[in-house]
Amino acid sequence: MKTEEQTKKRTMASQLADSVRNDIVNGTFAPGTRLNLNALSKHYAAGINPLREALSRLSATGFITAEDQRGFKVSEISKKELIDTQRVRVDLECLALRQSIANGDVNWESELVAAHHRMARIQRTPMGERLSLDANWETGHHDFHIALLSACKSEWLMLFIQTLFECSVRYRKAMLLFKNTLKRDIVTEHKDIMEAALNKDADLACELLSAHYDKTTKLILSSMENTKK
């Protein structure tokens, strides 16, 4: 039976794991950054032991790499991982999207339209301008994509999709470091995906969603290539 102290420690470790993961996803800790426990302890005002447990948990998610006798570091980004995660993301999200369209009722339609409207109102990426990944836009963008898939009725599927979504955000945040200029009409991309879903055209919706992610992948790959030159 767990003691109150053990439960409190585990809760603290869970909270710290969420905080560190969010900071990695949002680019506070760049890829390859070594994570010093003493520095992190001060940064998060937390003890060493729950921090170590939090980092150990995150090492199982791919966001952190644990090195024998050397501690922890933020996992590097790579073309191979990007291509792999985006391919799996497309496969899983298209599966969820087809189920969501099949199951979606008027409440799902209303939530999807509302999520798109909120995102569109704070949209900062008109054609030809650089993507601005501020917190409000990221929240709206996340909520739109989750609303799109929310009627799939599979908690496990949504859990895997959420992890891949965060991985994608990490790469898009890293793209800002590459100083790449985006030239795409992302407003129309999202609108077309929504309309196909509302029209119950699963084939078209999946085709548009795949193309949407493929454009992002190609832009990030191009940015990574240009950085090497």
Secondary structure as UniProt FT lines:
FT   HELIX           4..25
FT   TURN            26..27
FT   TURN            31..32
FT   STRAND          34..35
FT   HELIX           37..44
FT   HELIX           48..59
FT   TURN            60..62
FT   STRAND          64..67
FT   TURN            68..70
FT   STRAND          71..74
FT   HELIX           79..103
FT   HELIX           106..121
FT   TURN            127..128
FT   HELIX           135..149
FT   HELIX           150..152
FT   HELIX           155..177
FT   TURN            178..179
FT   HELIX           186..198
FT   TURN            199..200
FT   HELIX           202..228
//
